[in-house]
Amino acid sequence: MASRSCVIGGGYGIGKTTLSIQIGTGLAAGESVFGRNVGRTYRVGYFDLELGAADFQGRLRLALSGIQNTARCDENFVYVDASTEGDLFGKIKLQPENGGWLLADLIRRHELEIVIVDNLSLAVPDDLSKPEVCMDLQRNLGLLRKRAPTLKLPIMPAHLVKPSRGKDAPPSLLQDPRGWLAGIRGSGKLLDHITQRFGFDREQNESGQEYYVLNGISSHRLVSPLVLEQDMETRQFHVNTDRNMNRSLIFAPAERGVWDALPQRFKYVEVKKYKGTGYRMFKKAQEHGLIKEIELNVWEKTMDG
């Protein structure tokens, strides 16, 4: 995670802020995030450039309803109001100003490891559709790490405007994340300069069931998609509870072929016969809890059929 940056892009009102708060609280508490193990607590700073303290605290309370150890989360979660309602409005930037840099100072002061800047366009004073502005952002993120050495990962939700539905609509984010990201209007060269690029969108399966998908590409690791649903009462996102649909969606057709070809119990050497497709299927199955290791290098499907 060190020396990486992450952009989560999506349309207006899709739920990026709710998603980001859930990620931040899970990391601060050291608990799983959408079923993915965190491993330890992280010092998380949430720089709110848009909502304001009252709105944010309401959303934070909803996110904390899914946290088991809220005291530990409180210890490690730092909220900074940089909206129009706060004294820091216009002062949190992803670039140094006049020799100083308030964002770097606050990261050092609170020893923050994960920094969520919501949202990206408000922290960059110029037009992100310009390639030179995006290259400046990349350089400034590197400089920020030097000024604030505790920083491991900046997460930057971004409003990326999609084309209207129709012939110019991007492909499925679930099935073709690279194509989806390339089809976003208004992003310029931004996504070319960020190591971890994610999209967040609402899609439908063949039966017309709606789901949310978080998927993307990374320059250093395989990305396994998340299929989520939203609790309409709390507005919180959860891993889709229809596990059969979840499984059918996360595997590409070739990966599903490998899954179907493997017996209920299998050895990893059998996966290796399918080369890259087998490896991708295996990693996705691991991350989504579809397999468990019952003895050394022997795995069992947890929900076959």
PAZAPA-4460 file (N, C-alpha, C; in steps of 0.05 Angstrom, whole numbers, plus 32768, in hexadecimal, padded with zeros to 4 digits):
% residues 305
    n_x    n_y    n_z   ca_x   ca_y   ca_z    c_x    c_y    c_z   seq   type   mol
   8010   7FE8   8000   8000   8000   8000   8011   8019   8000     1      M     A
   802A   8017   800A   803B   802F   800C   8041   8039   7FEF     2      A     A
   8043   8053   7FEC   804A   8060   7FD3   8034   805C   7FBE     3      S     A
   801C   8055   7FC6   8006   8052   7FB3   7FF2   8069   7FB7     4      R     A
   7FE2   806D   7FA3   7FCD   8080   7FA4   7FB4   8073   7F99     5      S     A
   7F9C   807C   7FA2   7F84   806F   7F99   7F6E   8084   7F93     6      C     A
   7F63   8082   7F7B   7F4C   8093   7F74   7F33   8080   7F71     7      V     A
   7F1D   8089   7F7D   7F04   807B   7F7A   7EF1   808E   7F6B     8      I     A
   7EEC   8087   7F52   7EDC   8099   7F41   7EC0   808E   7F3D     9      G     A
   7EAD   80A0   7F39   7E92   8099   7F33   7E81   80B1   7F2F    10      G     A
   7E68   80AD   7F26   7E56   80C3   7F21   7E4D   80D1   7F3A    11      G     A
   7E41   80E8   7F36   7E36   80F8   7F4D   7E21   80E8   7F5B    12      Y     A
   7E22   80E7   7F76   7E0D   80DB   7F86   7E0D   80BC   7F86    13      G     A
   7E21   80B0   7F7B   7E22   8092   7F7A   7E27   8086   7F95    14      I     A
   7E34   8095   7FA8   7E39   808B   7FC3   7E57   8089   7FCA    15      G     A
   7E68   8098   7FBB   7E85   8096   7FC1   7E8C   809F   7FDD    16      K     A
   7E7E   80B4   7FE7   7E85   80BE   8002   7E7D   80A9   8017    17      T     A
   7E65   809D   8015   7E5D   8088   8027   7E70   8071   8026    18      T     A
   7E78   8069   800E   7E8B   8053   800B   7EA6   805A   8018    19      L     A
   7EAF   8073   8014   7EC9   807B   801F   7EC9   807C   803D    20      S     A
   7EB3   8085   8049   7EB1   8086   8066   7EB1   8069   8071    21      I     A
   7EA3   8057   8064   7EA4   803B   806D   7EC0   8030   806B    22      Q     A
   7ECE   8035   8056   7EEA   802C   8053   7EFB   8038   806A    23      I     A
   7EF8   8052   806E   7F08   805F   8082   7F04   8055   809E    24      G     A
   7EEB   8050   80A6   7EE5   8046   80C1   7EEF   802A   80C5    25      T     A
   7EEC   8019   80B0   7EF6   7FFE   80B1   7F14   7FFD   80B5    26      G     A
   7F22   800E   80A6   7F40   800E   80A9   7F48   8019   80C5    27      L     A
   7F39   802D   80CF   7F40   8038   80E9   7F3B   8025   80FF    28      A     A
   7F26   8014   80FC   7F20   8000   8111   7F31   7FE7   810E    29      A     A
   7F3D   7FE3   80F7   7F4D   7FCB   80F2   7F3B   7FB3   80EC    30      G     A
   7F22   7FB9   80E3   7F0F   7FA3   80DE   7F0C   7F9F   80BF    31      E     A
   7EFF   7F8A   80B8   7EFC   7F84   809B   7EED   7F9A   808D    32      S     A
   7EF4   7F9F   8074   7EE6   7FB2   8063   7EDA   7FA3   804C    33      V     A
   7EBF   7FA1   804C   7EB1   7F92   8037   7EBC   7F75   8034    34      F     A
   7EC1   7F69   804B   7ECA   7F4D   804B   7EE8   7F4A   8047    35      G     A
   7EF7   7F5F   8042   7F14   7F5D   803F   7F21   7F63   8059    36      R     A
   7F33   7F51   8062   7F41   7F55   807B   7F53   7F6D   807A    37      N     A
   7F53   7F7D   808F   7F64   7F95   8091   7F7F   7F8E   809D    38      V     A
   7F7F   7F7E   80B2   7F98   7F75   80BE   7FA1   7F85   80D7    39      G     A
   7F9D   7F9F   80D7   7FA5   7FAF   80EE   7F96   7FCA   80EB    40      R     A
   7F97   7FDA   8101   7F8B   7FF5   80FF   7F9D   8008   80F0    41      T     A
   7F91   801C   80E3   7FA0   8031   80D5   7F97   804C   80DF    42      Y     A
   7FA9   805E   80E0   7FA2   807A   80E6   7F96   8086   80CD    43      R     A
   7F7C   808D   80CE   7F6D   8097   80B7   7F66   80B4   80BA    44      V     A
   7F6B   80C4   80A7   7F62   80E0   80A7   7F4E   80E4   8090    45      G     A
   7F37   80EF   8097   7F22   80F4   8083   7F20   8112   8080    46      Y     A
   7F28   811C   8069   7F28   8139   8063   7F0F   813F   8053    47      F     A
   7EFB   814A   8060   7EE1   814F   8054   7EE1   816B   8048    48      D     A
   7EE1   816C   802D   7EE2   8185   801F   7EC6   818D   8015    49      L     A
   7EB2   817D   801B   7E98   8181   800E   7E80   8180   8020    50      E     A
   7E7E   816C   8032   7E65   8167   8040   7E60   817C   8056    51      L     A
   7E73   8180   8068   7E6F   818F   8080   7E6C   817D   8098    52      G     A
   7E72   8186   80B0   7E74   8175   80C7   7E5A   8168   80CE    53      A     A
   7E44   8176   80CD   7E2A   816B   80D6   7E22   8153   80C4    54      A     A
   7E23   8157   80AA   7E1C   8142   8097   7E30   812B   809A    55      D     A
   7E4A   8131   809D   7E5D   811C   809F   7E59   810B   80B8    56      F     A
   7E54   8118   80CE   7E50   8109   80E7   7E38   80F6   80E6    57      Q     A
   7E23   80FF   80D8   7E0C   80EE   80D4   7E14   80D5   80C4    58      G     A
   7E23   80D8   80AF   7E2C   80C1   809F   7E40   80B0   80AE    59      R     A
   7E51   80BD   80BE   7E64   80AE   80CE   7E56   809C   80E2    60      L     A
   7E41   80A6   80EF   7E32   8095   8102   7E26   807C   80F5    61      R     A
   7E1D   807F   80DC   7E12   8068   80CE   7E28   8054   80C8    62      L     A
   7E3F   805E   80C0   7E56   804C   80BA   7E5F   803E   80D3    63      A     A
   7E5F   804B   80EA   7E68   803F   8103   7E55   8029   810C    64      L     A
   7E3D   8029   8102   7E2A   8013   8109   7E34   7FF8   8100    65      S     A
   7E46   7FF8   80EC   7E51   7FDF   80E2   7E6C   7FD9   80EE    66      G     A
   7E76   7FE9   8101   7E90   7FE5   810D   7E8C   7FD8   8129    67      I     A
   7E9C   7FC3   812E   7E9A   7FB6   8148   7EA8   7FC5   815E    68      Q     A
   7EC0   7FCE   8159   7ED0   7FDC   816E   7ED0   7FFA   8166    69      N     A
   7EBB   8008   816E   7EB9   8025   8167   7ECD   8036   8176    70      T     A
   7ED5   802D   818F   7EE9   803C   819E   7F04   803D   8190    71      A     A
   7F0B   8026   8185   7F24   8024   8176   7F23   8035   815C    72      R     A
   7F0C   8035   8150   7F08   8045   8138   7F0B   8063   813F    73      C     A
   7EFE   806B   8155   7F00   8087   815D   7F1D   8090   8163    74      D     A
   7F2D   807E   816D   7F49   8085   8173   7F59   808A   815A    75      E     A
   7F51   807D   8144   7F62   807E   812C   7F56   808D   8115    76      N     A
   7F3E   8098   8119   7F30   80A5   8103   7F30   80C3   8109    77      F     A
   7F3B   80D3   80F7   7F3D   80F0   80FB   7F2D   80FE   80E5    78      V     A
   7F19   810E   80ED   7F09   811D   80DB   7F12   813A   80D9    79      Y     A
   7F15   8144   80C1   7F1D   815F   80BC   7F08   816D   80AB    80      V     A
   7EFA   8181   80B6   7EE6   818F   80A7   7EF3   81A5   8097    81      D     A
   7EF5   81A1   807D   7F00   81B5   806B   7EEB   81BE   8057    82      A     A
   7ED2   81BB   805F   7EBB   81C3   804D   7EB7   81E1   8050    83      S     A
   7EA3   81EB   8043   7E9C   8207   8044   7E94   8210   8061    84      T     A
   7E8D   81FC   8072   7E84   8202   808D   7E9B   8205   80A0    85      E     A
   7EB3   81FD   8098   7ECA   81FC   80AB   7EDE   8212   80A5    86      G     A
   7EF1   8216   80B8   7F06   822A   80B5   7F1B   8222   80A1    87      D     A
   7F1B   8208   809A   7F30   81FF   8088   7F27   81FE   806B    88      L     A
   7F10   8209   8065   7F06   8209   804A   7F1A   8216   8036    89      F     A
   7F20   8207   8021   7F32   8211   800D   7F4F   820E   8014    90      G     A
   7F56   8202   802B   7F71   8200   8034   7F7D   81E4   8032    91      K     A
   7F6D   81D0   802D   7F77   81B5   802A   7F7B   81B0   800C    92      I     A
   7F94   81AF   8004   7F9B   81AC   7FE8   7FAF   8195   7FE4    93      K     A
   7FAD   8189   7FCD   7FC1   8174   7FC6   7FD8   817F   7FB8    94      L     A
   7FE1   8197   7FC1   7FF9   81A3   7FB7   8002   81B8   7FCB    95      Q     A
   801C   81BC   7FCD   8027   81D0   7FE1   8020   81EC   7FD8    96      P     A
   801E   81FF   7FEB   8017   821A   7FE5   8029   822D   7FF5    97      E     A
   8037   823F   7FE6   8048   8253   7FF3   805C   8247   8007    98      N     A
   8067   8231   7FFF   807B   8224   8010   8070   8213   8027    99      G     A
   8056   8216   802D   804A   8206   8042   8037   81F2   8037   100      G     A
   802E   81E0   8048   801B   81CB   803E   800B   81C1   8056   101      W     A
   7FF3   81CC   805A   7FE2   81C5   8071   7FDC   81A8   8072   102      L     A
   7FD5   819C   805B   7FCE   8180   805A   7FE5   816F   8064   103      L     A
   7FFD   8174   805C   8015   8165   8065   8018   8169   8083   104      A     A
   8014   8182   808D   8018   8187   80A9   8004   8177   80BA   105      D     A
   7FEB   8176   80B1   7FD6   8167   80C0   7FDB   8149   80BF   106      L     A
   7FE5   813F   80A9   7FEC   8122   80A8   8002   811C   80BB   107      I     A
   8016   812D   80BD   802C   8128   80D0   8022   812B   80EC   108      R     A
   8013   813F   80F2   800A   8144   810D   7FF9   812D   8118   109      R     A
   7FE8   8121   8107   7FD7   810B   8110   7FE2   80F0   810A   110      H     A
   7FFA   80F0   80FD   8008   80D6   80F6   7FF5   80C5   80E5   111      E     A
   7FE9   80D1   80D1   7FD5   80C3   80C0   7FE3   80B1   80AC   112      L     A
   7FD7   8099   80A8   7FE1   8086   8095   7FCF   8085   807C   113      E     A
   7FB5   8086   8080   7FA1   8086   806A   7F94   80A2   806A   114      I     A
   7F94   80AF   8053   7F88   80C9   8051   7F73   80C9   803B   115      V     A
   7F5A   80CF   8042   7F44   80D0   802F   7F3E   80EE   802A   116      I     A
   7F42   80F7   8012   7F3C   8113   800A   7F23   8113   7FF9   117      V     A
   7F0D   811C   8005   7EF3   811B   7FF7   7EE8   8137   7FF2   118      D     A
   7EE8   8140   7FD9   7EF0   8130   7FC2   7F08   813D   7FB3   119      N     A
   7F12   812D   7FA0   7F2B   8135   7F93   7F2A   8150   7F85   120      L     A
   7F14   8155   7F77   7F13   816D   7F67   7F15   8186   7F78   121      S     A
   7F0C   8185   7F91   7F0D   819C   7FA3   7F28   81A0   7FB0   122      L     A
   7F3A   818C   7FAD   7F55   818E   7FB9   7F69   8195   7FA3   123      A     A
   7F61   8196   7F8A   7F73   819D   7F74   7F67   81B6   7F67   124      V     A
   7F74   81CD   7F69   7F67   81E6   7F60   7F65   81E9   7F42   125      P     A
   7F70   81D7   7F32   7F6F   81DA   7F15   7F5E   81C4   7F09   126      D     A
   7F5C   81C4   7EEF   7F4B   81B2   7EE0   7F58   8197   7EDD   127      D     A
   7F4C   8182   7EE9   7F57   8167   7EE8   7F54   815A   7ECC   128      L     A
   7F47   8167   7EBA   7F46   815D   7E9E   7F5F   8164   7E8F   129      S     A
   7F71   8175   7E9A   7F8A   817C   7E8D   7FA0   8168   7E95   130      K     A
   7FAD   815C   7E82   7FC2   8149   7E88   7FD8   8154   7E9A   131      P     A
   7FE0   816E   7E96   7FF5   8179   7EA6   7FED   817C   7EC3   132      E     A
   7FD4   8181   7EC8   7FCA   8183   7EE4   7FCB   8168   7EF1   133      V     A
   7FC5   8153   7EE3   7FC6   8138   7EEE   7FE2   812F   7EF3   134      C     A
   7FF5   8137   7EE2   8011   8131   7EE7   801B   8140   7F00   135      M     A
   8013   8159   7F03   801A   8168   7F1B   800F   815A   7F34   136      D     A
   7FF7   8150   7F33   7FEB   8142   7F49   7FFC   812A   7F51   137      L     A
   8005   811B   7F3D   8016   8103   7F43   8030   810C   7F51   138      Q     A
   803C   8121   7F47   8055   812B   7F54   804F   8135   7F70   139      R     A
   8039   8142   7F74   8033   814D   7F8E   802D   8137   7FA2   140      N     A
   8021   8121   7F99   801C   810A   7FAB   8036   80FE   7FB5   141      L     A
   804A   80FD   7FA3   8064   80F3   7FAB   8071   8106   7FBF   142      G     A
   806E   8120   7FBA   8079   8134   7FCC   806B   8133   7FE7   143      L     A
   8051   812E   7FE7   8042   812C   8000   804D   8115   8012   144      L     A
   8054   80FF   8005   805F   80E8   8015   807A   80F0   8022   145      R     A
   8089   8100   8014   80A3   8108   8020   809F   811B   8037   146      K     A
   808B   812C   8035   8085   813F   804B   8077   8132   8062   147      R     A
   8067   811D   805C   8058   810F   8071   805E   80F1   806E   148      A     A
   8074   80E8   807A   807D   80CD   8075   806B   80B7   8081   149      P     A
   8058   80BE   8093   8046   80A9   809D   8032   80A1   8088   150      T     A
   802D   80B2   8074   8019   80AD   8060   801E   8094   8050   151      L     A
   800B   8081   804F   800E   8069   803F   7FFC   806A   8027   152      K     A
   7FE4   8074   802A   7FD1   8073   8013   7FBE   808B   8014   153      L     A
   7FBF   809C   8000   7FA9   80B0   7FFC   7F93   80A4   7FEB   154      P     A
   7F7A   80A7   7FF5   7F62   809D   7FE7   7F53   80B6   7FDE   155      I     A
   7F4D   80B9   7FC5   7F41   80D1   7FBA   7F28   80CC   7FAB   156      M     A
   7F10   80CD   7FB8   7EF7   80CB   7FA8   7EF6   80E1   7F94   157      P     A
   7EEC   80DB   7F7C   7EEC   80EF   7F66   7ED2   80EC   7F57   158      A     A
   7EC5   8103   7F51   7EAE   8104   7F40   7EB7   8101   7F23   159      H     A
   7EB3   80EA   7F17   7EB9   80E6   7EFB   7E9F   80E3   7EEC   160      L     A
   7E9A   80F5   7EDA   7E80   80F6   7ECD   7E7F   80E2   7EB6   161      V     A
   7E6C   80D0   7EB7   7E69   80BB   7EA2   7E59   80C6   7E8A   162      K     A
   7E5E   80BA   7E73   7E4D   80C0   7E5C   7E30   80B7   7E62   163      P     A
   7E1D   80C3   7E55   7E01   80BB   7E59   7DFE   809E   7E4F   164      S     A
   7DEA   8090   7E5A   7DE5   8075   7E51   7DDD   8075   7E34   165      R     A
   7DE7   8062   7E26   7DE3   8060   7E09   7DFB   8055   7DFB   166      G     A
   7DFE   805B   7DE2   7E14   804F   7DD3   7E2F   8058   7DDD   167      K     A
   7E31   8070   7DEA   7E4A   807A   7DF4   7E4F   8073   7E11   168      D     A
   7E3E   8063   7E1D   7E41   805B   7E39   7E5A   8049   7E3C   169      A     A
   7E68   804B   7E52   7E7F   803A   7E56   7E77   801D   7E5A   170      P     A
   7E89   800A   7E56   7E82   7FEE   7E5B   7E7E   7FE8   7E79   171      P     A
   7E78   7FCF   7E7F   7E73   7FC8   7E9A   7E8C   7FCB   7EAB   172      S     A
   7E89   7FD9   7EC2   7EA0   7FDC   7ED4   7EA8   7FC1   7EE0   173      L     A
   7E94   7FAF   7EE4   7E9B   7F95   7EEF   7EAB   7F84   7EDB   174      L     A
   7EA2   7F84   7EC2   7EAF   7F72   7EAF   7EC7   7F7F   7EA0   175      Q     A
   7EC7   7F99   7E9E   7EDC   7FA6   7E8F   7EE4   7FC0   7E9D   176      D     A
   7EF1   7FBE   7EB4   7EF8   7FD6   7EC4   7F0A   7FE9   7EB4   177      P     A
   7F1D   7FDF   7EA5   7F2E   7FF0   7E96   7F1F   8000   7E81   178      R     A
   7F0C   7FF3   7E73   7EFC   8001   7E60   7EE9   8015   7E6D   179      G     A
   7EDE   800E   7E84   7ECD   8020   7E93   7EDC   8039   7E9B   180      W     A
   7EF3   8036   7EA6   7F03   804D   7EAE   7F0C   805E   7E97   181      L     A
   7F12   8051   7E80   7F1A   8060   7E68   7F03   8070   7E5D   182      A     A
   7EEA   8067   7E62   7ED3   8074   7E57   7EC8   808B   7E67   183      G     A
   7ED6   8092   7E7D   7ECC   80A7   7E8E   7ED3   80C2   7E82   184      I     A
   7EC0   80D3   7E80   7EC5   80EE   7E76   7ECE   8100   7E8E   185      R     A
   7EDF   8113   7E88   7EE7   8126   7E9C   7EFE   811E   7EAD   186      G     A
   7F0A   8106   7EA7   7F20   80FD   7EB7   7F3B   8104   7EAB   187      S     A
   7F3C   810C   7E92   7F55   8113   7E86   7F6A   80FD   7E89   188      G     A
   7F82   8104   7E92   7F97   80F0   7E96   7F99   80E8   7EB3   189      K     A
   7F86   80F0   7EC4   7F87   80EA   7EE0   7F8D   80CD   7EE6   190      L     A
   7F7D   80BB   7EDA   7F7F   809F   7EE0   7F98   8092   7ED6   191      L     A
   7FA6   809F   7EC3   7FBF   8095   7EB9   7FD6   8098   7ECE   192      D     A
   7FD2   80AA   7EE1   7FE8   80B0   7EF3   7FE3   80A7   7F10   193      H     A
   7FCE   8097   7F14   7FC8   808D   7F2F   7FCB   806E   7F2F   194      I     A
   7FD9   8063   7F42   7FDF   8047   7F42   7FC7   8035   7F46   195      T     A
   7FB3   803E   7F56   7F9B   802E   7F5A   7F83   803E   7F52   196      Q     A
   7F75   8034   7F3E   7F5F   8043   7F32   7F45   8033   7F34   197      R     A
   7F32   803D   7F42   7F19   802E   7F46   7F01   803E   7F3C   198      F     A
   7EED   8030   7F34   7ED3   803B   7F2E   7EBE   8030   7F40   199      G     A
   7EA9   8040   7F44   7E92   8037   7F55   7E79   803D   7F45   200      F     A
   7E69   8029   7F40   7E52   802C   7F2E   7E3C   8019   7F35   201      D     A
   7E24   801E   7F2A   7E0D   800D   7F2E   7E08   7FFF   7F14   202      R     A
   7E05   7FE4   7F15   7E00   7FD4   7EFD   7DE9   7FC1   7F01   203      E     A
   7DE2   7FB2   7EEC   7DCD   7F9E   7EEE   7DD7   7F84   7EE2   204      Q     A
   7DCD   7F6E   7EEE   7DD4   7F54   7EE2   7DBF   7F4D   7ECC   205      N     A
   7DC1   7F35   7EC1   7DB0   7F2E   7EAB   7D93   7F2D   7EB3   206      E     A
   7D8E   7F28   7ECD   7D72   7F27   7ED7   7D67   7F42   7EDF   207      S     A
   7D77   7F57   7EDB   7D6E   7F71   7EE2   7D72   7F79   7EFF   208      G     A
   7D80   7F68   7F0F   7D86   7F6E   7F2B   7D9D   7F83   7F2B   209      Q     A
   7D99   7F98   7F3B   7DAD   7FAD   7F3D   7DC1   7FA6   7F53   210      E     A
   7DD9   7FAF   7F4F   7DEE   7FAC   7F63   7E02   7FC2   7F5F   211      Y     A
   7E12   7FC7   7F73   7E28   7FDB   7F71   7E42   7FCB   7F6E   212      Y     A
   7E54   7FD7   7F5E   7E6E   7FCA   7F5A   7E84   7FDD   7F5F   213      V     A
   7E98   7FD4   7F6D   7EB1   7FE3   7F71   7EC7   7FD2   7F64   214      L     A
   7ED3   7FDD   7F4F   7EE7   7FCE   7F40   7EFA   7FE1   7F33   215      N     A
   7F11   7FD8   7F2B   7F24   7FE9   7F1E   7F3D   7FDB   7F15   216      G     A
   7F52   7FE9   7F13   7F6C   7FDE   7F0A   7F82   7FE9   7F1C   217      I     A
   7F97   7FDA   7F1E   7FAE   7FE2   7F2F   7FC7   7FDB   7F20   218      S     A
   7FDB   7FEC   7F24   7FF5   7FE7   7F16   8006   7FD2   7F24   219      S     A
   7FFD   7FC8   7F3C   800F   7FB7   7F4B   8001   7F9E   7F56   220      H     A
   7FE7   7F9A   7F52   7FDA   7F83   7F5C   7FC0   7F7D   7F4D   221      R     A
   7FB7   7F64   7F4F   7F9D   7F5D   7F44   7F87   7F69   7F54   222      L     A
   7F73   7F75   7F47   7F5C   7F81   7F55   7F45   7F6D   7F52   223      V     A
   7F39   7F66   7F69   7F22   7F55   7F69   7F09   7F66   7F6E   224      S     A
   7EF5   7F65   7F5D   7EDE   7F78   7F60   7ECD   7F72   7F79   225      P     A
   7EC0   7F86   7F83   7EAD   7F83   7F98   7E91   7F88   7F8D   226      L     A
   7E7E   7F76   7F92   7E62   7F7A   7F8B   7E53   7F80   7FA5   227      V     A
   7E48   7F98   7FA6   7E3C   7FA2   7FBF   7E1E   7FA8   7FBB   228      L     A
   7E11   7FA9   7FD2   7DF5   7FB2   7FD2   7DF3   7FC8   7FE8   229      E     A
   7DDE   7FD9   7FE6   7DDB   7FEF   7FF8   7DC2   7FEB   800A   230      Q     A
   7DC6   7FEE   8024   7DAF   7FEE   8036   7DA0   8009   8033   231      D     A
   7D88   8008   8029   7D7A   8021   8023   7D73   8031   803C   232      M     A
   7D73   8024   8054   7D6C   8032   806C   7D85   8040   8077   233      E     A
   7D9C   8033   8078   7DB4   803F   8083   7DC6   804B   806E   234      T     A
   7DC1   8045   8054   7DD1   804E   803D   7DED   8042   803D   235      R     A
   7DF2   802E   804E   7E0C   8021   804F   7E0E   800B   803A   236      Q     A
   7E26   8006   8031   7E2C   7FF2   801D   7E35   7FD8   802B   237      F     A
   7E2D   7FC1   8020   7E35   7FA7   802A   7E3A   7F95   8012   238      H     A
   7E4A   7F80   8018   7E4F   7F6C   8003   7E34   7F60   7FFC   239      V     A
   7E2F   7F5C   7FE2   7E16   7F52   7FD8   7E10   7F37   7FE6   240      N     A
   7DF8   7F35   7FF1   7DF0   7F1D   8000   7DE7   7F06   7FEE   241      T     A
   7DE2   7F0B   7FD5   7DDC   7EF6   7FC2   7DF6   7EEA   7FB8   242      D     A
   7E00   7ED6   7FC6   7E1B   7ECC   7FC1   7E1D   7EBF   7FA6   243      R     A
   7E08   7EB2   7F9D   7E09   7EA6   7F82   7E0C   7EBB   7F6D   244      N     A
   7DFD   7ED1   7F6F   7E00   7EE7   7F5C   7E1C   7EF3   7F5F   245      M     A
   7E25   7EF6   7F78   7E3F   7F02   7F7D   7E55   7EF2   7F6E   246      N     A
   7E54   7ED7   7F72   7E68   7EC6   7F65   7E66   7EC8   7F47   247      R     A
   7E4D   7EC7   7F3C   7E4A   7EC8   7F1F   7E55   7EE2   7F13   248      S     A
   7E54   7EF7   7F23   7E5C   7F11   7F18   7E7A   7F16   7F1A   249      L     A
   7E87   7F0C   7F30   7EA3   7F14   7F34   7EB6   7F04   7F22   250      I     A
   7EAE   7EEC   7F19   7EBF   7EDD   7F07   7EB9   7EE5   7EEA   251      F     A
   7ECE   7EEA   7EDB   7ECC   7EED   7EBE   7EC5   7ED1   7EB3   252      A     A
   7EBA   7ECF   7E9A   7EB1   7EB5   7E90   7EC7   7EA0   7E90   253      P     A
   7EE0   7EA7   7E89   7EF6   7E94   7E89   7EFC   7E8B   7EA5   254      A     A
   7EFB   7E9E   7EB8   7F00   7E97   7ED4   7EEA   7E85   7EDF   255      E     A
   7ED1   7E8A   7ED7   7EBB   7E79   7EE0   7EBF   7E5C   7ED5   256      R     A
   7ECA   7E5A   7EBD   7ED0   7E40   7EB1   7EE4   7E31   7EC2   257      G     A
   7EF8   7E3E   7ECC   7F0C   7E31   7EDE   7EFF   7E28   7EF8   258      V     A
   7EEE   7E3A   7F03   7EE0   7E34   7F1C   7ECF   7E1B   7F19   259      W     A
   7EC0   7E1A   7F03   7EAE   7E03   7EFF   7EBE   7DE9   7EFA   260      D     A
   7ED6   7DEC   7EEE   7EE6   7DD4   7EE8   7EF4   7DC8   7F00   261      A     A
   7EF8   7DD8   7F15   7F05   7DCE   7F2D   7EF2   7DBE   7F3E   262      L     A
   7EFB   7DA9   7F4B   7EE9   7D9A   7F5D   7EE4   7DA9   7F77   263      P     A
   7ED2   7D9E   7F88   7ECB   7DAC   7FA1   7EE4   7DB1   7FB2   264      Q     A
   7EF6   7D9D   7FB3   7F10   7DA0   7FC0   7F25   7D9E   7FAB   265      R     A
   7F39   7DAF   7FAC   7F4D   7DAF   7F98   7F68   7DB9   7FA4   266      F     A
   7F7D   7DB2   7F96   7F98   7DBB   7F9E   7F9F   7DD3   7F8C   267      K     A
   7FB0   7DE4   7F97   7FB7   7DFC   7F88   7FC5   7DF5   7F6E   268      Y     A
   7FD3   7DDE   7F6D   7FE1   7DD6   7F55   7FCD   7DD3   7F3E   269      V     A
   7FB4   7DCC   7F44   7FA0   7DC9   7F2F   7F99   7DE4   7F24   270      E     A
   7F99   7DF9   7F34   7F93   7E14   7F2B   7FA9   7E1E   7F18   271      V     A
   7FC2   7E16   7F1E   7FD9   7E20   7F0E   7FD7   7E16   7EF1   272      K     A
   7FC9   7E00   7EEC   7FC6   7DF6   7ED1   7FB8   7E0A   7EBF   273      K     A
   7FA8   7E1C   7ECB   7F99   7E2F   7EBB   7FA7   7E4A   7EB9   274      Y     A
   7FC0   7E4B   7EC2   7FD1   7E62   7EC0   7FC4   7E7C   7ECA   275      K     A
   7FC6   7E92   7EBB   7FBD   7EAC   7EC5   7F9F   7EAC   7ECC   276      G     A
   7F8F   7E9F   7EBC   7F72   7E9E   7EC1   7F6D   7E90   7EDC   277      T     A
   7F7B   7E7A   7EE0   7F78   7E6B   7EFA   7F81   7E7C   7F11   278      G     A
   7F96   7E8B   7F0E   7FA0   7E9C   7F24   7F8C   7EB1   7F2B   279      Y     A
   7F81   7EBE   7F16   7F6D   7ED4   7F1B   7F54   7EC9   7F29   280      R     A
   7F4B   7EB1   7F20   7F34   7EA5   7F2C   7F39   7E9F   7F49   281      M     A
   7F51   7E93   7F4F   7F58   7E8B   7F6A   7F59   7EA3   7F7D   282      F     A
   7F66   7EB9   7F74   7F68   7ED1   7F85   7F4C   7EDD   7F8A   283      K     A
   7F3B   7EDE   7F76   7F20   7EE9   7F7A   7F11   7ED7   7F8E   284      K     A
   7F13   7EBC   7F8A   7F05   7EAA   7F9C   7F0F   7EAD   7FB9   285      A     A
   7F29   7EB1   7FBC   7F34   7EB5   7FD7   7F29   7ECE   7FE3   286      Q     A
   7F2A   7EE4   7FD5   7F22   7EFE   7FE0   7F04   7F00   7FE6   287      E     A
   7EF4   7EF0   7FD7   7ED7   7EF1   7FDC   7ECE   7EDA   7FEE   288      H     A
   7EE0   7ECB   7FFA   7ED9   7EB6   800C   7ECB   7E9E   7FFF   289      G     A
   7ED0   7E99   7FE6   7EC4   7E83   7FD8   7ED3   7E69   7FDB   290      L     A
   7EEB   7E6A   7FE6   7EFB   7E53   7FEB   7F09   7E56   8006   291      I     A
   7F10   7E3F   8012   7F1F   7E3F   802B   7F34   7E29   802A   292      K     A
   7F4B   7E2E   8037   7F61   7E1B   8038   7F5C   7E07   804F   293      E     A
   7F58   7DEE   8048   7F51   7DDA   805D   7F6A   7DCB   8066   294      I     A
   7F7F   7DCB   8056   7F99   7DC1   805E   7FAD   7DCE   804A   295      E     A
   7FC7   7DCA   804F   7FDB   7DD8   803F   7FD7   7DD4   8022   296      L     A
   7FD1   7DEA   8013   7FCE   7DEA   7FF6   7FB6   7DD9   7FEC   297      N     A
   7FA4   7DD3   7FFE   7F8B   7DC6   7FF7   7F74   7DD9   7FFE   298      V     A
   7F63   7DDE   7FEA   7F4E   7DF2   7FED   7F32   7DE6   7FE8   299      W     A
   7F1E   7DF1   7FF4   7F03   7DE8   7FF1   7EF1   7DFF   7FEA   300      E     A
   7EDF   7DFB   7FD7   7ECB   7E0F   7FD1   7EB6   7E11   7FE7   301      K     A
   7EB0   7E29   7FEF   7E9E   7E2D   8005   7E81   7E2F   7FFC   302      T     A
   7E7D   7E33   7FE2   7E61   7E36   7FD8   7E60   7E2D   7FBB   303      M     A
   7E63   7E13   7FB7   7E63   7E09   7F9C   7E46   7E02   7F94   304      D     A
   7E3D   7E0F   7F7F   7E22   7E09   7F75   7E0D   7E1B   7F82   305      G     A
***
